[in-house]
């Protein structure tokens, strides 16, 4: 894996429902490569993780409250999935603004499963090709993007690199592609 020493990565989550493996696998791999990871959520306290969007799993402490987070402080962004996580983030104006700012600054973004919902809401998928959980393909197309059914897809169109994957079964490919984009 690429050396990510000194790379500051924001991981944006809602407080109430991230898919645990889509948070922990990228977190462990990217931090293992030297990235400095920061968990950002709308509220201070903890983020509840789930397994298969149903069974409660671990909780994780928020490092920075979203309203106090400055996109300029980070080199890259990870958007884990989980239906609840993604759905709540796209309704959170500060989260949508954060995603839009990261994209506007030309910084790479990696989103898995339902994570691209925040990208759709931030209006940054036009003329881009991406993948996601299959149920998002119509949303992506309606937002001007092209949806593909691939394990991981890297799109370099426009001013920022976008890495996307479909589901937890694609995590190895997702992490590899994200590390490449973030390096």
DRENTI-703249 format. One record per residue: x, z, y of N, C-alpha, C in turn. Coordinates in steps of 0.02 Angstrom, whole numbers, padded with zeros to 5 digits, always signed. Each point is the difference from the previous one (the first is absolute). Layout:
<recs>
XZYXZYXZY;...
</recs>
This chain:
<recs>
+00042+00000-00059-00042+00000+00059+00044+00000+00062;-00025-00031+00051+00036-00005+00064+00013+00069+00029;+00057+00008+00035+00017+00063+00034-00043+00004+00063;-00040+00053+00005-00044+00009+00057+00021+00059+00043;+00063+00020-00005+00026+00057+00038-00016-00008+00074;-00030+00051+00028-00017-00001+00071-00065-00034+00018;-00031-00036-00047-00064-00033+00013-00055+00052+00004;-00037+00001+00054-00055+00048+00010-00066-00034-00019;-00033+00027-00051-00061-00029-00026-00059+00047+00012;-00051-00025+00034-00062+00037+00008-00046-00016-00059;-00031+00051-00027-00050-00008-00053-00065+00026+00029;-00048-00045+00012-00062+00017+00034-00056+00013-00050;-00029+00060+00005-00052+00022-00047-00058+00033+00036;-00058-00004-00030-00056+00043+00020+00011+00067-00035;-00029+00053+00026+00010+00066-00030-00039+00010-00064;-00046-00046-00015-00049+00016-00052-00004-00049-00059;+00055-00030-00021-00011-00040-00060+00047-00057-00015;+00064+00011-00002+00047-00052-00018+00008-00003-00076;+00012-00059-00027+00016-00008-00071+00071+00026-00010;+00008+00054-00037+00063+00036-00004+00060-00045-00018;-00006-00039-00052+00056-00040-00023+00020-00053+00052;-00047-00022+00042+00015-00049+00052+00035+00032+00060;-00001+00066+00003+00039+00038+00049+00067+00020-00029;-00001+00032-00059+00061+00030-00026+00051-00050-00025;-00022-00054-00031+00049-00048-00027+00040-00033+00056;-00032-00029+00051+00040-00028+00055+00042+00054+00035;-00029+00058+00011+00035+00054+00034+00065+00017-00036;-00005+00011-00065+00059+00019-00039+00052-00056-00002;-00022-00061-00011+00047-00056-00005+00034-00014+00067;-00038-00003+00054+00029-00015+00065+00044+00056+00025;-00022+00062-00009+00043+00056+00021+00062+00004-00045;-00006-00018-00063+00057-00002-00045+00051-00052+00022;-00023-00052+00036+00045-00052+00025+00027+00018+00070;-00018+00059+00024+00027+00024+00064-00048+00000+00058;-00061-00026-00008-00048-00001+00055-00022+00070+00019;-00013+00010+00064-00027+00064+00024-00076-00010+00007;-00037+00032-00045-00072-00009-00005-00037+00053+00041;-00054-00021+00033-00041+00046+00039-00073-00012-00016;-00034+00054-00021-00072-00004-00015-00039+00013+00064;-00039-00050+00020-00040+00004+00061-00074-00001-00019;-00038+00047+00026-00072+00004-00014-00037+00022+00063;-00064-00015+00003-00039+00018+00060-00002+00074+00016;+00005+00043-00051-00005+00072+00012+00061+00035-00029;+00020+00055+00031+00053+00043-00027-00025+00031-00065;+00045+00023-00040-00019+00032-00063+00019-00044-00059;-00048-00008-00045+00015-00036-00061-00039-00064-00007;+00027-00043-00043-00033-00062-00021-00017+00010-00074;-00062-00012-00018-00021+00006-00070+00011-00066-00036;+00036+00004-00055+00010-00060-00042-00049+00002-00058;-00014-00059-00028-00044-00007-00056+00031-00046-00052;-00024+00005-00061+00017-00046-00053-00062-00042-00013;+00008-00066+00004-00055-00047-00010-00058+00012+00048;+00016+00023+00060-00050+00012+00053-00053+00052-00020;+00012+00037-00055-00052+00045-00024+00026+00071-00010;+00052+00007-00040+00025+00067-00018+00050+00025+00052;-00013+00061+00026+00046+00029+00048+00069+00007-00033;+00051-00016+00040+00069+00007-00023+00035+00048+00049;+00061-00015+00019+00039+00045+00043-00022-00007+00073;+00024+00047+00041-00007-00004+00072+00069-00007+00030;+00004-00031+00058+00063-00013+00034-00006+00021+00073;+00052+00031+00026-00001+00024+00069+00011-00058+00049;-00040+00000+00052+00008-00048+00055+00064+00018+00037;+00043-00051+00013+00060+00011+00039-00014-00008+00075;-00041-00050+00017-00015-00014+00070-00075-00016+00005;-00033+00029+00049-00070-00015+00013-00004-00069+00033;-00045-00042-00023-00006-00069+00023-00002-00006+00076;-00038+00042+00034-00006-00004+00072+00065+00013+00037;+00049+00031-00035+00065+00014+00030+00054-00047-00025;-00017-00045-00046+00049-00046-00029+00012-00059+00046;+00063-00017+00008+00019-00057+00042+00026-00055-00046;-00034-00057-00003+00023-00055-00043+00072-00022+00014;+00022+00010+00061+00069-00019+00018+00052+00043-00037;-00020+00057-00027+00046+00045-00035+00015-00023-00071;-00034-00052-00024+00006-00021-00070+00022-00073-00006;+00034-00013-00055+00025-00068-00014-00047-00040-00044;-00045+00035-00036-00044-00033-00048-00060+00045-00013;-00051-00030-00032-00063+00036-00014-00022-00014-00071;-00022+00053-00035-00031-00007-00066-00072+00023+00005;-00045-00041-00028-00072+00015-00003-00020+00005-00073;+00001+00061-00030-00023+00008-00068-00076-00012-00005;-00022-00010-00061-00071-00013-00011-00039+00062-00018;-00050-00013-00038-00053+00048-00013-00058-00023+00044;-00057-00008-00030-00057-00025+00038-00017+00045+00059;-00001+00065-00011-00017+00047+00053+00052-00002+00055;+00064+00000-00018+00054-00001+00050-00007-00061+00045;-00004-00057-00029-00003-00063+00038-00063-00003+00043;-00056+00020-00028-00063-00003+00036+00000+00047+00060;+00027+00059-00008+00003+00048+00055+00049-00023+00054;+00057-00027-00021+00049-00023+00050-00027-00056+00044;-00038-00045-00030-00024-00056+00040-00054+00021+00050;-00028+00060-00008-00048+00027+00047+00032+00045+00052;+00064+00013-00007+00038+00044+00044+00035-00042+00053;-00023+00003+00062+00028-00044+00052+00075+00010+00009;+00024+00062-00005+00072+00012+00007+00039-00033-00057;-00028+00000-00060+00034-00032-00057+00002-00076+00010;-00055-00029+00021-00002-00072+00012+00049-00019+00055;+00002+00040+00052+00047-00012+00054+00073+00006-00022;+00014+00049-00043+00067+00009-00026+00022-00062-00039;-00044-00023-00045+00015-00060-00040+00011-00060+00045;-00043-00009+00048+00005-00056+00047+00066+00003+00039;+00020+00060+00021+00063+00008+00037+00061-00016-00042;+00000+00023-00063+00056-00013-00045+00006-00076-00011;-00056-00032-00013+00000-00073-00010+00022-00036+00064;-00025+00021+00056+00016-00031+00064+00074+00007+00018;+00031+00053-00025+00071+00011+00013+00044-00039-00049;-00031-00036-00047+00038-00040-00047+00032+00040-00057;-00027+00058-00014+00028+00042-00054-00036-00014-00065;+00035+00004-00056-00031-00015-00065-00052+00052-00020;-00052-00025-00034-00054+00042-00026-00010-00016-00073;-00008+00052-00041-00015-00008-00071-00066+00036-00015;-00048-00035-00030-00066+00027-00014-00019-00017-00072;-00027+00049-00035-00019-00011-00070-00074+00017-00011;-00030-00036-00046-00068+00012-00024-00050-00009+00056;-00033+00054+00023-00048-00004+00055+00034+00009+00068;+00065+00014+00001+00037+00008+00063-00010-00056+00050;-00006-00063-00022-00009-00055+00049-00064+00005+00042;-00047+00044-00017-00058+00008+00043+00021+00020+00071;+00051+00042+00005+00024+00019+00067+00030-00060+00036;+00031-00046-00036+00027-00061+00029-00056-00045+00026;-00053-00005-00038-00058-00040+00020-00029+00030+00065;-00009+00065+00000-00030+00033+00058+00045-00006+00062;+00066-00001-00011+00048-00006+00056+00007-00072+00023;-00034-00046-00035+00000-00071+00018+00070-00031-00002;+00036+00015-00056+00068-00027-00007+00009-00043-00063;-00056-00024-00030+00007-00041-00060-00012-00074+00012;-00019-00019+00061-00012-00071+00014+00062-00042-00016;-00012-00056-00034+00052-00047-00019+00054+00031-00044;-00016+00053-00035+00046+00032-00046-00027-00005-00071;+00045+00000-00048-00019+00000-00071+00016+00069-00027;-00049+00030-00034+00010+00066-00029-00042+00010-00062;+00016+00053-00035-00039+00020-00058-00025+00071+00012;-00044+00022-00044-00030+00067+00006-00040+00012-00063;-00034+00057-00002-00050+00010-00052-00050-00057+00008;-00022-00031-00056-00043-00060+00006-00062+00007+00043;-00028+00059+00006-00062+00007+00039+00010-00010+00075;+00063-00003+00023+00014-00010+00071+00009-00074+00018;+00000-00044-00049+00017-00070+00015-00047-00032+00051;-00064+00014-00002-00046-00028+00049+00014+00027+00069;+00014+00065+00006+00017+00030+00064+00062-00033+00030;+00050-00012-00043+00063-00032+00023-00014-00071+00024;-00038-00037-00039-00016-00069+00019-00041-00002+00065;-00049+00046+00006-00041+00002+00061+00041+00019+00061;+00057+00034-00011+00043+00019+00056+00053-00054+00014;-00005-00057-00034+00045-00056+00014+00061-00003-00044;+00004+00042-00051+00057-00001-00046-00015-00040-00062;+00052-00011-00039-00006-00034-00065+00015+00052-00053;-00045+00007-00048+00008+00049-00054+00028-00034-00061;+00050+00031-00032+00028-00024-00063+00000+00056-00051;-00006-00019-00063+00001+00048-00056+00070+00003-00028;+00042+00042+00030+00070+00007-00021+00018+00073-00005;+00049+00015-00042+00025+00068-00009+00024+00029+00067;+00039-00039+00036+00023+00019+00067+00009-00065+00039;-00017+00003+00063+00009-00060+00042+00032+00021+00066;+00052-00037+00019+00033+00011+00064-00015-00059+00046;-00028+00015+00058-00017-00052+00049+00043+00011+00062;+00036-00051+00019+00043+00004+00060-00027-00041+00058;-00062-00023-00006-00030-00038+00055-00011+00047+00060;+00008-00026+00059-00012+00041+00059+00060+00043+00017;-00012+00054+00036+00055+00040+00026+00021+00059-00043;-00034+00014-00056+00020+00055-00044-00008-00019-00073;+00038+00033-00042-00003-00011-00072-00054+00045-00029;-00042-00029-00042-00054+00037-00032+00007-00004-00076;+00005+00057-00032+00005+00005-00073-00065+00031-00025;-00032-00032-00049-00062+00026-00028+00001-00004-00076;-00039+00044-00031-00009+00001-00073-00071+00018-00016;-00020-00014-00063-00070+00007-00020-00022+00070-00020;+00042+00036-00038-00023+00063-00030+00059+00040-00027;-00012+00060-00026+00055+00041-00025+00042-00033-00055;-00029-00046-00037+00037-00035-00052+00055-00044+00028;-00003-00014+00066+00049-00043+00033+00053+00040+00039;+00003+00065-00010+00043+00042+00042+00073-00018-00003;+00026-00017-00058+00072-00018-00004+00015-00060+00044;-00041-00053-00005+00010-00059+00041-00010+00016+00074;-00050+00041+00015-00015+00020+00069+00060+00037+00032;+00027+00049-00037+00056+00039+00027+00061-00045+00011;+00014-00043-00048+00057-00046+00007-00007-00045+00062;-00060-00028+00008-00013-00045+00057+00002+00039+00066;-00027+00060+00001+00001+00041+00061+00072+00017+00019;+00039+00021-00049+00070+00017+00014+00038-00060+00028;-00013-00058-00027+00033-00061+00024-00021-00014+00073;-00064+00007+00014-00024-00012+00068+00025+00053+00049;+00005+00062-00022+00020+00054+00044+00075+00001+00012;+00039-00032-00045+00073-00002+00008+00019-00051+00048;
</recs>
